[in-house]
Amino acid sequence: MTDLLLLAVSVGGISLSAPLISATAAPALAIAFWRNTMAVGALAPYALLRHRAELRGIGRRALLLTLAAGLLLALHFALWLPSLRMTSVASSTALVTTTPLWATLIMRLRGHRAPVMVWVGTGVAFTGVLVLTGVDLSLSLRALSGDALALAAGLAAAGYLLLGAEVRRTVSTTAYTLLCYATTAVLLLVAVLASGTALHGWDAGTWWKLVLLTATAQLLGHSLSNRVVRTLGPSVTSTAILLETPGAALIAAVWLGQLPPVAAYPAVVLILAGLVLVIRTNRRG
């Protein structure tokens, strides 16, 4: 029960991501870089004080998997954020949230047979996302490129989640997230420098939004999902993250005054119904 509550907090934190990014006057790559860098700055003192021995003794396999997870997280950010500028937000959101479908498929390719009801529950939950966002695939080359980036970002997120579940079998959440976010920050810095993206020159309000984004979407959102994926499993965790879409819509309604569409309510019902199916099936398994 505790892990389900932590997962709910994680989803709430992640749901703040889109509204905060929309309200932050900084380039997308810069936002991705600073949210990971600030997270490393927040985690490092505690990790070096309480987990220094673990960090020194981390095995070669766990370290390589953590670095690979950081690479996939950086790829997820680098692909998805630009896609929001190339295609419609609805299309990009729907395609990036294919994460649980990719996760279940990857596990199947690795020899893990997911029960039929896991596929059904994931499908029902993803249908809820489609009900909310609609299907808005444009035929323009730019929009199709953006759609492809969002789809690839969903695949990268699935790989990141599955690698995290594997590493978390033997490595603590603090040690894993510190190394993972540090890897992501370094790789995003390379992308920022290569693209000539500005990393400073904004007002104080923008920096405070970056701090809030780090505290909510990164430390509460991503870190808590890494915490619970060990016990709940990648299927439940990735399916629950689908609630980010209606969650972001409701937050935007309260914070930005953007009333959620009528479809938000049946969408939440469908996503929750699918999530319950996945959780119950995994528990029986």
LOVEX-616871 format. One line per 3 residues: number of its first residue (from 1); for each residue x, y, z of N, C-alpha, C. Coordinates in nm, 3 decimals. Atoms other than C-alpha are relative to their C-alpha. Example, Ala and Ser with C-alpha at 12.3 -4.5 7.8 and 13.67 -1.06 7.14 Angstrom:
2
1	0.089:-0.119:0.000:1.230:-0.450:0.780:0.090:0.120:0.000; -0.082:-0.119:-0.006:1.367:-0.106:0.714:-0.077:0.109:0.073 .
***
This chain:
285
1	0.084:-0.121:0.000:0.000:0.000:0.000:0.088:0.126:0.000; -0.090:-0.115:-0.006:0.288:0.236:0.082:0.056:0.033:-0.138; -0.056:-0.023:0.133:0.439:0.187:-0.263:-0.103:0.059:-0.096 .
4	0.105:-0.057:0.085:0.105:0.265:-0.429:-0.019:0.149:0.032; 0.010:-0.141:-0.037:0.086:0.591:-0.233:0.119:0.079:-0.055; -0.118:-0.066:0.056:0.443:0.676:-0.336:-0.013:0.014:-0.152 .
7	0.022:-0.007:0.144:0.349:0.596:-0.696:-0.097:0.113:-0.034; 0.095:-0.110:0.023:0.054:0.837:-0.669:0.069:0.135:0.013; -0.076:-0.124:-0.015:0.289:1.111:-0.543:0.090:0.020:-0.122 .
10	-0.086:-0.007:0.118:0.526:1.029:-0.830:-0.078:0.050:-0.122; 0.083:-0.042:0.114:0.247:1.066:-1.087:-0.038:0.147:0.014; 0.032:-0.141:-0.022:0.146:1.396:-0.928:0.117:0.091:-0.035 .
13	-0.118:-0.079:0.032:0.503:1.524:-0.955:0.025:0.007:-0.149; -0.022:0.003:0.144:0.539:1.414:-1.316:-0.106:0.081:-0.074; 0.109:-0.074:0.064:0.202:1.571:-1.400:0.026:0.150:-0.003 .
16	-0.035:-0.142:-0.002:0.347:1.910:-1.310:0.098:0.038:-0.110; -0.106:-0.025:0.098:0.611:1.871:-1.581:-0.047:0.087:-0.116; 0.045:-0.072:0.119:0.413:1.986:-1.886:-0.044:0.144:0.031 .
19	0.038:-0.138:-0.030:0.246:2.290:-1.721:0.120:0.088:0.037; -0.117:-0.079:-0.038:0.578:2.403:-1.570:0.089:0.031:-0.119; -0.080:-0.023:0.121:0.767:2.358:-1.897:-0.065:0.107:-0.087 .
22	0.072:-0.099:0.081:0.497:2.557:-2.076:0.015:0.141:0.058; -0.007:-0.131:-0.065:0.530:2.838:-1.820:0.143:0.049:0.017; -0.140:-0.037:-0.020:0.912:2.843:-1.821:0.061:0.057:-0.128 .
25	-0.054:-0.068:0.119:1.076:3.090:-2.060:0.147:-0.036:-0.020; -0.136:0.047:0.028:1.383:2.880:-2.141:-0.010:-0.107:-0.108; 0.002:0.103:0.104:1.479:2.650:-2.432:-0.021:-0.139:0.060 .
28	0.035:0.133:-0.048:1.362:2.289:-2.403:0.122:-0.078:0.049; -0.120:0.074:-0.040:1.712:2.138:-2.392:0.061:0.057:0.127; -0.052:-0.062:-0.121:1.819:2.389:-2.129:-0.082:-0.042:0.122 .
31	0.087:0.044:-0.110:1.520:2.297:-1.914:0.035:-0.142:0.040; -0.034:0.139:-0.029:1.605:1.927:-1.943:0.135:-0.010:0.071; -0.133:0.003:-0.062:1.970:1.994:-1.856:-0.006:0.047:0.146 .
34	-0.001:-0.056:-0.135:1.900:2.211:-1.552:-0.079:-0.084:0.099; 0.078:0.081:-0.094:1.634:1.981:-1.402:0.081:-0.120:0.047; -0.085:0.112:-0.039:1.884:1.692:-1.404:0.120:0.047:0.081 .
37	-0.116:-0.053:-0.072:2.180:1.905:-1.291:-0.037:0.043:0.141; 0.044:-0.041:-0.133:1.985:2.057:-1.003:-0.033:-0.121:0.086; 0.031:0.122:-0.075:1.865:1.710:-0.902:0.128:-0.065:0.052 .
40	-0.128:0.053:-0.044:2.225:1.590:-0.890:0.054:0.083:0.117; -0.045:-0.088:-0.108:2.314:1.894:-0.675:-0.074:-0.024:0.130; 0.079:0.026:-0.120:2.032:1.811:-0.435:0.030:-0.137:0.060 .
43	-0.022:0.136:-0.048:2.111:1.439:-0.412:0.143:-0.025:0.047; -0.141:0.031:-0.024:2.492:1.451:-0.403:0.042:0.009:0.147; -0.045:-0.007:-0.139:2.547:1.573:-0.042:-0.047:-0.120:0.083 .
46	0.053:0.113:-0.077:2.318:1.306:0.107:0.060:-0.131:-0.047; -0.053:0.125:0.054:2.443:1.033:-0.128:0.145:-0.021:0.041; -0.142:0.012:-0.035:2.810:1.106:-0.056:0.019:-0.020:0.150 .
49	-0.009:0.015:-0.145:2.741:1.119:0.319:-0.047:-0.138:0.045; 0.061:0.124:-0.048:2.522:0.809:0.354:0.023:-0.121:-0.091; -0.013:0.112:0.095:2.594:0.599:0.043:0.137:-0.004:-0.068 .
52	-0.132:-0.006:0.061:2.964:0.660:-0.019:0.057:-0.141:-0.022; -0.053:0.137:0.014:3.059:0.295:0.044:-0.071:-0.075:-0.112; 0.075:0.068:0.106:2.781:0.173:-0.185:0.043:0.050:-0.138 .
55	-0.043:-0.057:0.128:2.886:0.411:-0.463:0.139:-0.051:-0.039; -0.134:0.051:0.029:3.247:0.294:-0.434:-0.004:-0.148:-0.039; 0.002:0.144:0.022:3.150:-0.072:-0.433:-0.101:-0.049:-0.103 .
58	0.100:0.041:0.098:2.888:-0.070:-0.707:0.063:-0.089:-0.107; -0.055:0.096:0.095:2.939:-0.364:-0.943:0.007:0.055:-0.141; -0.020:-0.047:0.138:3.051:-0.325:-1.302:-0.129:-0.009:-0.081 .
61	0.124:0.018:0.075:2.725:-0.463:-1.444:-0.104:0.106:0.039; 0.097:-0.100:-0.047:2.506:-0.236:-1.228:0.040:0.139:-0.048; -0.046:-0.132:0.045:2.722:0.064:-1.321:-0.027:0.020:-0.148 .
64	0.023:-0.011:0.144:2.700:-0.006:-1.693:-0.149:0.015:-0.031; 0.145:-0.012:0.021:2.322:-0.053:-1.674:-0.050:0.138:0.043; 0.039:-0.134:-0.045:2.290:0.273:-1.479:0.039:0.105:-0.102 .
67	-0.045:-0.093:0.103:2.495:0.460:-1.738:-0.090:-0.010:-0.124; 0.090:0.019:0.115:2.276:0.308:-2.011:-0.137:0.062:0.027; 0.128:-0.061:-0.037:1.963:0.419:-1.822:0.008:0.152:-0.011 .
70	-0.020:-0.145:0.012:2.104:0.773:-1.802:0.002:0.044:-0.145; -0.002:-0.029:0.143:2.170:0.765:-2.176:-0.142:0.000:-0.058; 0.137:0.008:0.052:1.811:0.658:-2.247:-0.088:0.113:0.054 .
73	0.076:-0.113:-0.055:1.671:0.925:-2.013:0.035:0.128:-0.074; -0.042:-0.118:0.077:1.876:1.191:-2.192:-0.061:-0.005:-0.139; 0.059:0.015:0.133:1.753:1.053:-2.524:-0.149:0.030:0.003 .
76	0.143:-0.027:-0.016:1.395:1.065:-2.399:-0.028:0.150:0.001; 0.019:-0.145:-0.007:1.424:1.435:-2.309:0.036:0.067:-0.133; -0.048:-0.064:0.123:1.620:1.524:-2.624:-0.093:-0.024:-0.118 .
79	0.093:0.031:0.109:1.359:1.358:-2.848:-0.138:0.062:0.024; 0.138:-0.039:-0.023:1.033:1.445:-2.678:-0.021:0.152:0.003; 0.021:-0.145:-0.011:1.078:1.814:-2.592:0.000:0.070:-0.136 .
82	0.009:-0.063:0.133:1.162:1.916:-2.954:-0.125:-0.041:-0.077; 0.118:0.044:0.074:0.869:1.708:-3.079:-0.121:0.087:0.029; 0.111:-0.088:-0.037:0.633:1.943:-2.892:-0.005:0.125:-0.086 .
85	-0.006:-0.119:0.086:0.749:2.223:-3.124:-0.024:-0.036:-0.146; 0.008:0.044:0.140:0.716:2.013:-3.443:-0.137:-0.055:-0.037; 0.131:0.057:0.024:0.378:1.845:-3.407:-0.096:0.052:0.105 .
88	0.097:-0.047:-0.099:0.061:1.903:-3.208:0.031:-0.060:0.136; -0.021:0.049:-0.135:0.080:1.866:-2.831:-0.079:-0.129:0.022; 0.084:0.119:-0.015:-0.205:1.612:-2.850:0.067:-0.122:-0.060 .
91	-0.065:0.112:0.067:-0.021:1.392:-3.099:0.127:-0.040:0.074; -0.125:0.030:-0.070:0.312:1.420:-2.917:-0.027:-0.070:0.132; 0.033:0.060:-0.129:0.152:1.337:-2.581:-0.047:-0.144:-0.016 .
94	0.053:0.134:0.022:-0.036:1.037:-2.716:0.111:-0.098:-0.037; -0.105:0.090:0.047:0.273:0.892:-2.884:0.108:-0.024:0.105; -0.103:0.020:-0.102:0.518:0.949:-2.598:-0.050:-0.089:0.112 .
97	0.054:0.085:-0.106:0.282:0.771:-2.359:-0.023:-0.144:-0.045; -0.001:0.142:0.038:0.322:0.447:-2.553:0.101:-0.078:0.085; -0.102:0.064:-0.085:0.585:0.370:-2.284:-0.041:-0.136:0.055 .
100	0.035:0.132:-0.053:0.390:0.088:-2.113:-0.016:-0.107:-0.109; 0.010:0.096:0.110:0.319:-0.076:-2.451:0.139:-0.048:-0.041; -0.138:0.037:0.033:0.690:-0.066:-2.537:0.062:-0.086:0.110 .
103	-0.057:0.075:-0.112:0.783:-0.191:-2.189:-0.047:-0.145:0.000; 0.055:0.136:0.004:0.551:-0.491:-2.214:0.055:-0.078:-0.118; -0.053:0.066:0.119:0.674:-0.569:-2.566:0.147:-0.039:0.021 .
106	-0.141:0.031:-0.024:1.041:-0.548:-2.463:0.014:-0.117:0.096; -0.004:0.112:-0.093:0.977:-0.780:-2.169:-0.037:-0.130:-0.069; 0.038:0.121:0.076:0.807:-1.023:-2.407:0.115:-0.048:-0.086 .
109	-0.114:0.037:0.083:1.108:-1.017:-2.639:0.113:-0.060:0.083; -0.101:0.054:-0.090:1.328:-1.093:-2.339:-0.042:-0.132:0.063; 0.044:0.130:-0.048:1.126:-1.406:-2.269:-0.099:0.003:0.114 .
112	0.098:-0.012:-0.108:0.887:-1.270:-2.006:-0.140:0.007:-0.060; 0.137:0.005:0.055:0.532:-1.370:-2.095:-0.096:0.076:0.091; 0.097:-0.077:-0.078:0.297:-1.102:-1.972:-0.139:-0.063:-0.013 .
115	0.136:0.053:0.007:-0.052:-1.231:-1.881:-0.088:0.082:-0.095; 0.088:-0.068:0.096:-0.326:-1.145:-2.129:-0.064:0.124:0.061; 0.067:-0.113:-0.063:-0.494:-0.917:-1.876:0.092:0.121:0.020 .
118	-0.093:-0.113:-0.004:-0.177:-0.706:-1.850:-0.008:0.077:-0.131; 0.015:-0.063:0.131:-0.202:-0.640:-2.224:-0.134:0.073:-0.009; 0.133:-0.062:0.004:-0.575:-0.570:-2.187:-0.003:0.126:0.083 .
121	-0.001:-0.116:-0.088:-0.524:-0.335:-1.893:0.082:0.115:-0.057; -0.083:-0.104:0.062:-0.243:-0.149:-2.070:-0.072:0.064:-0.117; 0.076:-0.052:0.115:-0.459:-0.117:-2.382:-0.113:0.091:0.043 .
124	0.111:-0.082:-0.051:-0.755:0.017:-2.184:0.053:0.134:0.050; -0.058:-0.124:-0.052:-0.533:0.272:-2.007:0.046:0.091:-0.113; -0.048:-0.081:0.112:-0.374:0.386:-2.333:-0.118:0.057:-0.080 .
127	0.121:-0.051:0.065:-0.723:0.420:-2.485:-0.048:0.127:0.070; 0.037:-0.120:-0.075:-0.795:0.669:-2.207:0.081:0.121:-0.043; -0.084:-0.110:0.049:-0.499:0.880:-2.324:-0.048:0.047:-0.136 .
130	0.048:-0.036:0.134:-0.630:0.868:-2.682:-0.134:0.074:0.007; 0.128:-0.068:-0.018:-0.977:0.972:-2.562:0.024:0.147:0.036; -0.028:-0.137:-0.045:-0.825:1.279:-2.398:0.071:0.081:-0.107 .
133	-0.082:-0.076:0.094:-0.570:1.378:-2.663:-0.056:-0.001:-0.141; 0.049:0.015:0.137:-0.750:1.256:-2.975:0.110:-0.050:-0.091; -0.097:0.044:0.100:-0.577:1.135:-3.288:0.019:0.114:-0.098 .
136	-0.024:-0.121:0.078:-0.415:1.427:-3.464:0.130:-0.013:-0.078; -0.122:0.025:0.076:-0.153:1.286:-3.699:-0.006:0.076:-0.132; -0.004:-0.081:0.121:-0.076:1.546:-3.964:0.084:-0.066:-0.107 .
139	-0.075:0.058:0.110:0.059:1.456:-4.306:0.118:0.086:-0.042; -0.115:-0.082:0.035:0.314:1.737:-4.318:0.128:-0.070:0.046; -0.127:0.066:-0.032:0.677:1.624:-4.312:0.049:0.040:0.138 .
142	-0.045:-0.047:-0.131:0.757:1.838:-4.008:-0.080:-0.065:0.112; 0.085:0.061:-0.104:0.461:1.705:-3.809:0.028:-0.149:0.012; -0.031:0.143:-0.005:0.538:1.345:-3.905:0.134:-0.025:0.067 .
145	-0.130:0.012:-0.067:0.898:1.397:-3.794:-0.017:0.018:0.151; 0.027:-0.019:-0.142:0.771:1.530:-3.462:-0.069:-0.120:0.062; 0.067:0.120:-0.048:0.540:1.230:-3.427:0.100:-0.114:0.019 .
148	-0.102:0.105:-0.010:0.835:0.997:-3.492:0.090:0.023:0.121; -0.082:-0.031:-0.117:1.043:1.177:-3.228:-0.072:-0.037:0.129; 0.077:0.030:-0.121:0.765:1.142:-2.970:-0.012:-0.151:0.021 .
151	0.010:0.147:-0.009:0.723:0.771:-3.048:0.132:-0.058:0.048; -0.132:0.046:-0.042:1.098:0.716:-3.014:0.027:0.037:0.146; -0.017:-0.042:-0.139:1.092:0.911:-2.687:-0.073:-0.094:0.096 .
154	0.073:0.098:-0.081:0.830:0.671:-2.553:0.076:-0.131:0.012; -0.082:0.121:-0.002:1.052:0.377:-2.647:0.121:0.019:0.091; -0.115:-0.027:-0.086:1.353:0.539:-2.478:-0.040:-0.001:0.147 .
157	0.048:-0.002:-0.138:1.147:0.595:-2.161:-0.025:-0.142:0.051; 0.024:0.139:-0.040:1.048:0.227:-2.159:0.132:-0.069:0.034; -0.131:0.058:-0.028:1.413:0.121:-2.181:0.059:0.052:0.130 .
160	-0.048:-0.061:-0.124:1.505:0.364:-1.904:-0.068:-0.062:0.121; 0.075:0.056:-0.111:1.232:0.224:-1.680:0.040:-0.146:0.026; -0.036:0.141:-0.015:1.325:-0.141:-1.745:0.142:-0.016:0.054 .
163	-0.136:0.006:-0.052:1.696:-0.080:-1.686:0.003:0.040:0.148; 0.008:-0.042:-0.140:1.611:0.103:-1.365:-0.053:-0.111:0.089; 0.056:0.111:-0.078:1.402:-0.193:-1.246:0.106:-0.106:0.024 .
166	-0.106:0.100:-0.013:1.699:-0.423:-1.308:0.107:0.046:0.099; -0.104:-0.051:-0.089:1.955:-0.201:-1.133:-0.049:0.007:0.144; 0.054:-0.018:-0.135:1.724:-0.139:-0.837:-0.012:-0.131:0.078 .
169	-0.002:0.127:-0.074:1.741:-0.510:-0.750:0.114:-0.002:0.101; -0.119:0.006:-0.086:2.084:-0.451:-0.594:0.051:0.137:0.043; -0.051:-0.134:-0.028:2.135:-0.071:-0.581:-0.112:0.085:0.060 .
172	0.100:-0.085:-0.065:1.957:0.181:-0.357:-0.051:0.107:-0.097; 0.058:-0.105:0.084:1.731:0.449:-0.505:0.092:0.121:-0.008; -0.086:-0.119:-0.004:1.967:0.729:-0.395:0.122:-0.017:-0.089 .
175	-0.121:0.022:0.079:2.280:0.578:-0.549:-0.033:-0.010:-0.149; 0.038:0.015:0.140:2.101:0.483:-0.869:-0.038:0.133:-0.064; 0.046:-0.125:0.060:1.929:0.816:-0.927:0.113:0.102:-0.013 .
178	-0.112:-0.093:0.009:2.247:1.013:-0.851:0.084:-0.028:-0.125; -0.083:0.036:0.115:2.451:0.823:-1.110:-0.076:0.015:-0.132; 0.082:-0.008:0.122:2.165:0.811:-1.362:-0.019:0.145:-0.042 .
181	0.023:-0.140:0.033:2.082:1.183:-1.343:0.130:0.071:-0.039; -0.128:-0.061:0.036:2.452:1.276:-1.353:0.037:-0.035:-0.144; -0.026:0.042:0.139:2.492:1.074:-1.674:-0.087:0.078:-0.096 .
184	0.094:-0.074:0.084:2.182:1.238:-1.820:0.042:0.145:-0.015; -0.040:-0.141:0.003:2.304:1.587:-1.727:0.121:0.021:-0.090; -0.122:-0.014:0.082:2.646:1.535:-1.888:-0.034:-0.015:-0.148 .
187	0.035:0.022:0.141:2.496:1.401:-2.211:-0.085:0.115:-0.054; 0.081:-0.114:0.043:2.240:1.683:-2.226:0.086:0.125:-0.015; -0.091:-0.113:0.013:2.520:1.934:-2.171:0.072:-0.005:-0.136 .
190	-0.062:0.016:0.132:2.694:1.793:-2.480:-0.097:0.045:-0.109; 0.101:-0.038:0.099:2.368:1.834:-2.676:-0.024:0.150:0.000; 0.021:-0.145:-0.012:2.321:2.188:-2.545:0.114:0.077:-0.067 .
193	-0.116:-0.069:0.058:2.674:2.294:-2.643:0.006:-0.020:-0.151; -0.003:0.029:0.144:2.649:2.125:-2.984:-0.104:0.080:-0.075; 0.108:-0.072:0.067:2.321:2.303:-3.062:0.006:0.151:0.022 .
196	-0.011:-0.143:-0.029:2.429:2.641:-2.924:-0.112:0.054:0.085; 0.111:-0.042:-0.085:2.141:2.651:-2.678:0.050:0.079:0.121; -0.039:-0.083:-0.115:2.160:2.921:-2.409:-0.033:-0.071:0.130 .
199	0.020:0.061:-0.131:2.195:2.803:-2.049:-0.025:0.103:0.110; 0.020:-0.105:-0.100:2.144:3.137:-1.873:-0.054:0.125:-0.070; 0.050:-0.124:0.055:2.025:3.494:-1.917:-0.148:0.021:0.019 .
202	0.144:-0.012:-0.024:1.672:3.453:-1.779:-0.027:0.072:0.130; 0.034:-0.072:-0.122:1.486:3.635:-1.505:-0.013:-0.097:0.118; 0.006:0.081:-0.123:1.450:3.514:-1.145:-0.120:-0.095:-0.001 .
205	0.118:0.085:0.005:1.100:3.380:-1.211:0.025:-0.129:-0.076; -0.032:0.119:0.078:1.234:3.139:-1.473:0.084:-0.098:0.082; -0.084:0.087:-0.082:1.499:3.007:-1.235:-0.080:-0.066:0.112 .
208	0.083:0.060:-0.103:1.241:2.953:-0.962:-0.089:-0.110:-0.058; 0.079:0.106:0.065:1.026:2.756:-1.206:0.086:-0.124:-0.026; -0.092:0.113:0.020:1.331:2.541:-1.288:0.024:-0.075:0.131 .
211	-0.016:0.063:-0.131:1.382:2.477:-0.916:-0.125:-0.081:0.035; 0.125:0.069:-0.030:1.015:2.385:-0.875:-0.016:-0.124:-0.088; 0.006:0.114:0.092:1.031:2.158:-1.182:0.091:-0.112:0.049 .
214	-0.094:0.100:-0.051:1.335:1.982:-1.035:-0.057:-0.070:0.123; 0.051:0.056:-0.126:1.171:1.934:-0.695:-0.120:-0.091:-0.023; 0.123:0.077:0.020:0.842:1.802:-0.832:0.018:-0.110:-0.105 .
217	-0.004:0.097:0.109:0.883:1.635:-1.171:0.121:-0.092:0.007; -0.122:0.081:0.001:1.242:1.516:-1.121:0.018:-0.077:0.130; -0.028:0.067:-0.126:1.296:1.442:-0.751:-0.119:-0.080:0.052 .
220	0.118:0.074:-0.043:0.939:1.346:-0.659:-0.050:-0.094:-0.110; 0.055:0.080:0.110:0.831:1.222:-1.002:0.088:-0.116:-0.040; -0.087:0.105:0.050:1.118:1.029:-1.156:0.062:-0.082:0.113 .
223	-0.069:0.072:-0.106:1.295:0.940:-0.833:-0.092:-0.097:0.073; 0.093:0.090:-0.068:0.987:0.794:-0.664:-0.043:-0.115:-0.092; 0.031:0.110:0.091:0.902:0.595:-0.977:0.114:-0.101:-0.002 .
226	-0.114:0.090:-0.012:1.255:0.452:-0.956:-0.002:-0.075:0.134; 0.011:0.063:-0.132:1.186:0.377:-0.589:-0.099:-0.116:-0.002; 0.105:0.103:-0.009:0.866:0.177:-0.644:0.009:-0.105:-0.110 .
229	-0.005:0.096:0.110:0.955:0.003:-0.971:0.059:-0.133:0.045; -0.059:0.123:-0.052:1.153:-0.252:-0.769:-0.106:-0.095:0.053; 0.102:0.084:-0.062:0.843:-0.377:-0.588:-0.126:-0.014:-0.085 .
232	0.123:0.004:0.080:0.553:-0.286:-0.818:0.024:-0.055:-0.139; -0.031:0.050:0.133:0.732:-0.380:-1.140:-0.020:0.106:-0.107; 0.008:-0.100:0.107:0.770:-0.191:-1.470:-0.138:0.011:-0.064 .
235	0.132:-0.006:0.063:0.422:-0.282:-1.600:-0.092:0.094:0.075; 0.086:-0.086:-0.082:0.237:-0.119:-1.311:0.051:0.143:-0.001; -0.056:-0.134:-0.008:0.474:0.176:-1.287:-0.020:0.078:-0.129 .
238	0.014:-0.070:0.128:0.469:0.261:-1.658:-0.146:0.027:-0.034; 0.143:-0.022:0.026:0.090:0.219:-1.681:-0.053:0.116:0.084; 0.046:-0.107:-0.089:0.036:0.450:-1.383:0.043:0.137:-0.052 .
241	-0.051:-0.127:0.051:0.246:0.719:-1.551:-0.091:0.057:-0.109; 0.097:-0.050:0.098:-0.029:0.743:-1.815:-0.093:0.104:0.062; 0.084:-0.099:-0.067:-0.220:0.941:-1.553:0.059:0.140:-0.006 .
244	-0.062:-0.132:0.017:0.026:1.222:-1.625:-0.082:0.089:-0.094; 0.072:-0.080:0.100:-0.184:1.332:-1.924:-0.123:0.069:0.059; 0.113:-0.071:-0.063:-0.515:1.398:-1.742:0.044:0.080:0.122 .
247	-0.049:-0.074:-0.115:-0.318:1.506:-1.434:0.050:0.138:-0.040; -0.051:-0.128:0.049:-0.142:1.777:-1.633:-0.115:0.091:-0.041; 0.116:-0.079:0.042:-0.477:1.888:-1.776:-0.071:0.062:0.120 .
250	0.066:-0.052:-0.119:-0.628:1.925:-1.428:0.085:0.107:0.069; -0.089:-0.099:-0.060:-0.322:2.111:-1.296:-0.004:0.130:-0.080; 0.009:-0.119:0.085:-0.336:2.346:-1.595:-0.130:0.075:0.024 .
253	0.129:-0.065:-0.027:-0.702:2.411:-1.513:0.006:0.084:0.126; -0.008:-0.071:-0.128:-0.625:2.511:-1.154:0.102:0.113:-0.006; -0.111:-0.095:-0.005:-0.295:2.692:-1.215:-0.007:0.103:-0.113 .
256	-0.002:-0.088:0.116:-0.328:2.837:-1.565:-0.139:0.044:-0.046; 0.135:-0.038:0.038:-0.705:2.868:-1.582:-0.049:-0.063:-0.129; 0.040:0.070:0.122:-0.725:2.629:-1.877:-0.092:-0.116:0.038 .
259	0.097:0.103:-0.039:-1.042:2.427:-1.823:0.028:-0.129:-0.077; -0.025:0.127:0.070:-0.987:2.056:-1.901:-0.118:-0.035:-0.089; 0.109:0.040:0.088:-1.190:1.914:-2.190:-0.089:-0.101:0.070 .
262	0.095:0.095:-0.058:-1.496:1.706:-2.112:0.056:-0.141:-0.004; -0.057:0.134:0.016:-1.302:1.402:-2.234:0.097:-0.036:0.111; -0.096:0.030:-0.107:-1.066:1.434:-1.934:-0.059:-0.096:0.102 .
265	0.062:0.081:-0.105:-1.316:1.267:-1.704:-0.013:-0.146:-0.039; -0.001:0.142:0.041:-1.386:0.946:-1.901:0.141:-0.053:-0.022; -0.139:0.043:0.020:-1.013:0.938:-1.981:0.060:-0.049:0.132 .
268	-0.050:0.041:-0.131:-0.927:0.923:-1.610:-0.059:-0.134:0.040; 0.067:0.126:-0.034:-1.182:0.645:-1.560:0.063:-0.117:-0.075; -0.060:0.106:0.080:-1.033:0.440:-1.845:0.142:-0.032:0.046 .
271	-0.138:0.023:-0.044:-0.673:0.488:-1.729:0.002:-0.071:0.135; 0.006:0.064:-0.131:-0.761:0.396:-1.370:-0.048:-0.145:-0.012; 0.050:0.137:0.020:-0.958:0.090:-1.488:0.110:-0.090:-0.055 .
274	-0.110:0.078:0.055:-0.664:-0.027:-1.696:0.108:-0.025:0.103; -0.103:0.014:-0.103:-0.423:0.035:-1.408:-0.041:-0.104:0.104; 0.050:0.099:-0.097:-0.640:-0.167:-1.168:0.015:-0.142:-0.056 .
277	-0.016:0.131:0.063:-0.639:-0.458:-1.416:0.146:-0.046:0.005; -0.142:0.036:0.000:-0.260:-0.449:-1.443:0.047:-0.033:0.141; -0.043:0.023:-0.138:-0.210:-0.425:-1.064:-0.055:-0.133:0.051 .
280	0.060:0.124:-0.049:-0.452:-0.708:-0.987:0.060:-0.122:-0.067; -0.060:0.113:0.072:-0.304:-0.932:-1.255:0.141:-0.028:0.051; -0.136:0.016:-0.050:0.052:-0.870:-1.133:0.001:-0.058:0.141 .
283	0.006:0.054:-0.135:-0.049:-0.941:-0.774:-0.034:-0.150:0.000; 0.033:0.143:0.012:-0.208:-1.273:-0.874:0.120:-0.077:-0.051; -0.119:0.066:0.053:0.106:-1.352:-1.072:0.106:-0.019:0.107 .
***
